[in-house]
Amino acid sequence: LSFRIHCRHTSQCHEETGFSSHKGSGSFSSLSSKEWITMVMLALANLCSTVAFSCIAPFYPDEAKKKGMTESQTGIVFGVFELVMFVMAPIFGKYVCLILANSRRLLLFLFRFLNYLPSGSIFFLASLLIRILEAIGDAAFVTSSFAISAKCFPGNIAVVVGVMETFAGLGYTAGPLIGGFLYEFGGFQVPFLVLGAILILATALGWWLIGNFKDDNIGTSKGMIAMLRIPVIWIMVYAIVVCAISLSFLDPTLSAHLQSFNLTPTMIGLMFLLCGGIYTLTAPLWGFLIDKYHCTTAVMVFGSSATVISMAMIGPSPFLPLSKNLVLIGISLAVLGVAAGALYIPTFQTFGFDLFDLKDHGYDDSFRTYGCVSGVFQSAFALGGFMGPTVGGFMVEKIGFAWTTTVIGAIHIMFVMVKCAAPR
């Protein structure tokens, strides 16, 4: 992972905020105490945020089924979070303070009351509303956290964003396991009480330790529409969308697919852990390989091809002479974790100006520029995150899990063709 940003006003910003200018150092040796605190808080916030987002995966589908919801409605509840992120991330693309995300910490508590609501439309609409409000807060947090990283760590952005992504992946991985354990321990309300309290604590620490930042170039940089006119952006958007579809599709559907094995919520959480855990462990490796050997296209093609194999086995695809079994599903999830890192990390590098320099396109060193990059990136991932559970959940209802994974594999085959045909 690396953002290769050539800044003109970074030192002034750093002098005013307590950050040192050590452009290009690529190590932690020259970080000030203020920078260490900021990096730790951003990593912690990414961890807590993704745990809270993913914790409902092992138990919410079953609770929703008890309340009379269909699989497609459950998919909508999962997917609407990402739909709102898709809309709001570009809006928050211009730097916003972390405090705007605080509402999400409080809204997580509201989920605990859902099981008191009557079955049917009321339960469905209440779930939908809470997820929408959570997503607005999360869009503000995620977009601003990446903007802060790009602005305040110009010499170490590769390492800092890599750390943030590792903690986000760790949270996404541990979320289902933690959620399943807390659900088994105390029922529907406990996961939201515990995680809501942790999020509020993280918010208070961030507010106290990080403080505010001043942007000297507000209003002077070009906007997001102009950024979308850069052709290579769209190939990366395609990659991010299909990667997000592959991962998010499993949130509302995997637990039902595993139902025939009579697994506990904790065991289902462990199955989610296979995918997310492997991703978290291998993501830094892909960043190292790309930085050292500049093999972006090869890594992305490998990632998409490996996803095709994973989707074909996890069903398994009707085209394969395989029967559904737990070991095969576990292997498929592990392969998907490796594949997701190989597909996702190179897009970060390309969005991070490895293949083009935004200064050549009229962009300057400002929170607005970094916010636009973060907004495009997060919006693309959110679009895939919305399509995965909603469209995927609908397709599972209509054509079954195995055929749906086959279709997702076909989408990745199309990406491989586009990527190989695109000019280097």
C-alpha positions in Angstrom: 0.0 0.0 0.0 1.3 3.4 -0.7 0.0 6.9 -1.4 2.7 8.7 -3.3 1.6 12.3 -2.6 3.8 15.3 -3.4 2.7 18.0 -1.0 3.3 21.7 -1.1 1.8 22.9 2.1 2.2 19.9 4.4 4.9 21.4 6.6 2.8 24.4 7.5 -0.1 22.2 8.4 2.2 20.1 10.5 3.8 23.0 12.4 0.3 24.2 13.4 -1.0 20.8 14.5 2.1 19.3 16.2 3.0 17.0 13.3 6.5 16.8 12.0 7.4 16.8 8.3 9.4 13.7 7.3 8.3 13.1 3.8 9.5 9.9 2.3 11.0 8.3 5.4 8.8 5.3 5.2 9.5 4.3 8.8 8.2 5.0 12.3 11.6 6.2 13.7 10.9 9.9 13.2 7.2 10.0 14.3 6.4 12.5 17.0 4.3 11.6 20.1 1.4 13.5 18.6 1.7 11.3 15.4 1.9 8.1 17.4 -1.3 9.1 19.3 -3.1 10.0 16.1 -2.1 6.8 14.3 -3.1 4.6 17.3 -6.5 6.3 17.7 -7.2 6.0 14.0 -6.3 2.3 14.1 -8.4 1.7 17.2 -11.4 3.6 15.7 -11.2 1.5 12.5 -11.1 -1.6 14.6 -14.1 -0.7 16.7 -16.1 0.6 13.7 -15.8 -2.6 11.7 -16.5 -4.8 14.7 -19.7 -2.9 15.3 -20.6 -3.2 11.6 -20.0 -6.9 11.2 -21.0 -8.3 14.6 -24.6 -9.0 13.6 -23.7 -11.4 10.8 -23.9 -14.7 12.8 -27.2 -14.1 14.6 -29.3 -11.3 13.0 -30.5 -13.5 10.0 -31.9 -16.1 12.4 -33.6 -13.4 14.6 -35.0 -11.8 11.4 -36.4 -15.1 10.3 -38.1 -15.5 13.6 -39.6 -12.1 13.1 -41.1 -13.1 9.7 -38.6 -11.4 7.4 -37.6 -13.0 4.1 -34.0 -13.5 3.0 -34.2 -10.6 0.6 -35.5 -8.3 3.4 -32.6 -9.4 5.6 -30.2 -8.7 2.7 -31.7 -5.2 2.4 -31.0 -4.5 6.1 -27.4 -5.5 5.6 -27.0 -3.8 2.2 -28.7 -0.5 3.0 -25.7 0.4 5.3 -23.5 0.3 2.2 -26.1 2.1 0.0 -26.1 5.0 2.4 -22.3 4.9 2.5 -22.3 5.0 -1.3 -24.3 8.2 -1.3 -22.8 9.9 1.7 -19.1 9.2 1.2 -18.7 11.6 -1.7 -20.7 14.2 0.2 -18.3 13.8 3.1 -15.4 13.8 0.7 -14.5 17.3 1.7 -12.8 16.9 5.1 -15.2 16.5 8.0 -14.3 16.2 11.7 -14.4 12.8 13.4 -17.1 14.2 15.8 -19.7 13.8 13.0 -19.4 10.0 13.3 -20.4 10.1 17.0 -24.1 9.5 16.3 -23.3 6.0 15.1 -21.9 5.0 18.5 -25.1 6.0 20.2 -27.3 4.5 17.5 -25.8 1.0 18.1 -27.6 0.9 21.4 -30.9 1.2 19.6 -30.4 -2.2 18.0 -30.8 -3.9 21.4 -34.5 -2.9 21.5 -35.4 -4.4 18.1 -36.4 -7.8 19.6 -39.1 -6.1 21.6 -40.8 -4.9 18.4 -43.6 -6.9 16.8 -42.8 -9.2 13.9 -43.3 -8.2 10.3 -43.0 -4.7 8.7 -42.4 -2.8 12.0 -39.3 -4.9 12.8 -38.0 -4.7 9.2 -38.5 -0.9 9.0 -37.0 -0.2 12.4 -33.9 -2.3 11.5 -33.6 -0.4 8.2 -33.9 3.0 9.9 -31.2 2.3 12.5 -28.8 0.9 9.9 -29.3 4.1 7.7 -28.5 6.4 10.6 -25.5 4.3 11.5 -24.2 4.5 8.0 -24.4 8.3 7.9 -22.1 8.4 10.9 -19.8 5.8 9.6 -19.5 7.6 6.2 -18.3 10.7 8.0 -15.8 8.8 10.1 -14.3 6.6 7.4 -13.9 9.4 4.9 -12.3 11.8 7.4 -10.0 9.2 8.9 -8.4 8.5 5.5 -8.1 12.2 4.8 -6.4 12.8 8.1 -4.0 9.9 7.3 -3.1 11.3 3.9 -2.6 14.9 5.2 -0.7 14.2 8.4 1.6 11.3 7.4 2.8 12.3 3.9 6.1 10.4 4.3 4.6 7.3 6.0 1.2 7.1 4.3 2.0 3.6 3.0 2.6 2.3 6.5 -0.1 4.3 8.2 -2.9 3.3 5.7 -1.6 -0.2 5.8 -1.9 -0.2 9.6 -5.5 1.2 9.4 -6.5 -1.4 6.8 -5.1 -4.2 8.9 -7.1 -3.1 12.0 -10.2 -2.6 9.9 -9.7 -6.1 8.5 -9.1 -7.4 12.0 -12.4 -5.8 13.1 -14.3 -7.2 10.2 -12.8 -10.6 11.0 -13.4 -10.5 14.7 -16.8 -8.9 14.6 -18.9 -12.0 13.7 -16.9 -14.1 16.3 -17.4 -11.5 19.0 -21.0 -10.9 18.1 -21.8 -14.7 18.1 -20.1 -15.2 21.4 -21.9 -12.3 23.1 -25.2 -13.4 21.6 -24.7 -16.9 23.0 -23.6 -15.5 26.3 -26.5 -13.0 26.9 -28.9 -13.0 24.0 -29.8 -10.4 21.4 -29.2 -7.2 23.5 -25.7 -8.0 24.9 -23.6 -7.5 21.7 -25.1 -4.0 21.2 -24.7 -3.0 24.8 -21.1 -4.0 25.0 -20.0 -2.8 21.6 -21.9 0.5 21.9 -20.2 1.2 25.2 -16.8 0.5 23.6 -17.5 2.8 20.7 -18.5 5.6 23.0 -15.3 5.2 24.9 -13.3 5.2 21.6 -15.1 8.4 20.5 -14.3 10.2 23.8 -10.6 9.2 23.6 -10.4 10.4 19.9 -12.1 13.7 20.8 -9.6 14.3 23.7 -6.4 13.0 22.1 -6.6 13.9 18.3 -8.1 17.3 18.4 -8.8 19.5 15.3 -6.9 20.1 12.1 -6.6 23.2 9.9 -6.7 23.0 6.1 -4.8 25.8 4.4 -6.1 25.0 0.9 -9.9 24.8 1.3 -11.7 25.6 -1.9 -8.5 25.7 -4.1 -8.5 22.1 -5.3 -10.5 20.5 -8.0 -13.5 18.4 -7.0 -14.7 14.8 -7.3 -16.4 15.2 -10.7 -13.1 16.1 -12.3 -11.4 13.2 -10.6 -13.9 10.8 -12.1 -12.8 11.9 -15.6 -9.4 10.1 -15.1 -9.9 6.8 -17.0 -7.8 4.5 -14.7 -10.1 5.5 -11.8 -13.0 3.4 -13.4 -11.0 0.2 -13.7 -10.1 0.5 -10.0 -13.8 1.3 -9.2 -14.8 -1.9 -11.0 -12.2 -3.9 -9.0 -13.4 -2.4 -5.7 -17.1 -3.0 -6.4 -16.6 -6.7 -7.4 -14.3 -7.3 -4.4 -16.9 -5.8 -2.1 -19.7 -7.9 -3.7 -17.8 -11.1 -3.1 -17.3 -10.3 0.6 -20.6 -8.7 1.6 -22.7 -11.3 -0.2 -21.8 -13.8 2.5 -23.0 -11.6 5.4 -26.7 -12.4 5.2 -26.4 -15.7 3.3 -23.5 -17.8 4.8 -25.2 -18.6 8.1 -28.2 -20.0 6.2 -25.9 -21.9 3.9 -24.3 -23.5 6.9 -27.6 -24.3 8.7 -27.6 -27.9 7.6 -24.4 -28.5 9.6 -26.1 -27.5 12.9 -23.3 -25.0 13.9 -23.6 -22.7 16.9 -23.5 -18.9 16.4 -19.9 -19.0 17.7 -18.9 -21.6 15.1 -20.5 -19.6 12.4 -18.5 -16.6 13.6 -15.4 -18.8 13.3 -16.3 -19.5 9.6 -16.4 -15.8 9.0 -13.1 -15.6 10.8 -11.5 -17.8 8.2 -12.1 -15.3 5.4 -11.4 -12.1 7.3 -8.5 -13.6 9.3 -6.6 -14.8 6.2 -7.3 -11.4 4.5 -5.8 -9.5 7.5 -2.7 -11.7 7.6 -2.0 -11.6 3.9 -2.9 -8.0 3.1 0.5 -6.6 4.2 2.2 -9.2 2.0 0.4 -7.9 -1.1 1.4 -4.4 -0.3 5.1 -5.4 0.1 5.1 -7.4 -3.2 3.5 -4.5 -5.1 5.8 -1.9 -3.7 8.9 -4.0 -4.4 8.1 -5.6 -7.7 5.5 -3.2 -9.2 3.2 -6.1 -10.2 -0.1 -4.4 -9.7 -1.9 -6.0 -12.7 -0.6 -9.5 -12.0 -1.7 -9.4 -8.4 -5.2 -8.1 -9.3 -5.6 -10.7 -12.0 -4.6 -13.4 -9.5 -7.0 -12.0 -6.9 -10.0 -12.1 -9.2 -9.1 -15.5 -10.6 -8.7 -16.9 -7.1 -12.1 -15.4 -6.2 -13.6 -17.3 -9.2 -12.2 -20.6 -7.7 -13.5 -19.7 -4.2 -17.0 -18.9 -5.5 -17.1 -22.1 -7.5 -16.2 -24.3 -4.5 -18.3 -22.6 -1.8 -21.6 -23.2 -3.5 -20.4 -25.5 -4.9 -21.1 -24.5 -8.5 -23.6 -26.7 -10.4 -21.0 -27.0 -13.1 -18.7 -28.9 -10.7 -19.1 -32.6 -9.7 -18.8 -31.6 -6.0 -21.2 -32.0 -3.1 -21.6 -29.4 -0.3 -19.4 -30.1 2.7 -18.0 -28.1 5.6 -14.3 -28.6 4.8 -14.7 -27.5 1.2 -16.6 -24.3 2.4 -13.8 -23.6 4.9 -11.1 -23.9 2.2 -13.2 -21.7 -0.1 -13.5 -19.0 2.6 -9.7 -19.1 3.2 -9.0 -18.8 -0.5 -11.5 -15.9 -0.7 -9.5 -14.1 2.1 -6.3 -14.4 0.1 -8.0 -13.3 -3.1 -9.7 -10.3 -1.5 -6.4 -8.9 -0.3 -4.8 -9.4 -3.7 -7.7 -7.6 -5.4 -8.3 -4.8 -2.8 -4.8 -3.7 -1.9 -3.6 -2.9 -5.5 -6.6 -0.6 -5.9 -5.4 1.3 -2.9 -2.0 1.7 -4.5 -3.5 3.0 -7.7 -5.9 5.3 -6.0 -2.8 6.4 -4.0 -1.3 7.9 -7.2 1.1 5.0 -8.1 -0.1 5.0 -11.7 -0.9 8.7 -12.0 -0.1 12.0 -10.2 -3.1 14.0 -9.2 -1.0 17.2 -9.3 -0.8 16.7 -13.1 -4.6 16.9 -13.1 -4.8 20.1 -11.2 -5.1 18.8 -7.6 -3.2 20.3 -4.7 -2.2 19.2 -1.2 -5.4 19.7 0.8 -7.9 17.8 2.8 -10.3 18.4 -0.1 -8.0 16.4 -2.5 -7.5 13.6 0.0 -11.2 13.6 0.9 -12.1 13.3 -2.7 -9.8 10.3 -3.1 -11.2 8.7 0.0 -14.8 9.5 -1.0 -14.5 7.8 -4.4 -12.8 4.8 -2.8 -15.3 4.4 0.0 -18.2 5.1 -2.3 -17.1 2.3 -4.7 -16.6 -0.2 -1.9 -20.0 0.8 -0.4 -21.7 0.2 -3.8 -20.4 -3.3 -3.9 -21.2 -3.8 -0.3 -24.8 -2.8 -1.0 -25.2 -5.0 -4.1 -23.7 -8.1 -2.4 -26.3 -8.6 0.3 -29.3 -7.1 -1.4 -29.0 -8.4 -5.0 -27.3 -11.5 -3.7 -30.0 -12.2 -1.1 -32.7 -11.8 -3.8 -30.8 -14.1 -6.1 -30.4 -16.8 -3.4 -34.1 -16.7 -2.9 -34.8 -17.1 -6.6 -32.0 -19.3 -8.0 -30.3 -20.7 -4.9 -26.9 -20.1 -3.2 -24.9 -22.3 -5.6 -26.1 -20.5 -8.8 -25.6 -17.1 -7.1 -21.9 -17.8 -6.3 -21.5 -19.0 -9.9 -22.8 -15.6 -11.2 -20.4 -13.7 -8.9 -17.6 -15.8 -10.3 -18.6 -14.9 -13.8 -18.5 -11.1 -12.9 -14.8 -11.7 -11.8 -14.0 -13.4 -15.1 -15.3 -10.3 -16.8 -13.0 -8.1 -14.7 -10.0 -10.2 -15.5 -10.8 -9.7 -19.2 -11.2 -5.9 -18.8 -8.0 -5.6 -16.7 -5.9 -7.6 -19.2 -7.2 -5.6 -22.1 -6.6 -2.2 -20.5 -3.5 -0.3 -21.4 -0.7 -0.6 -18.9 
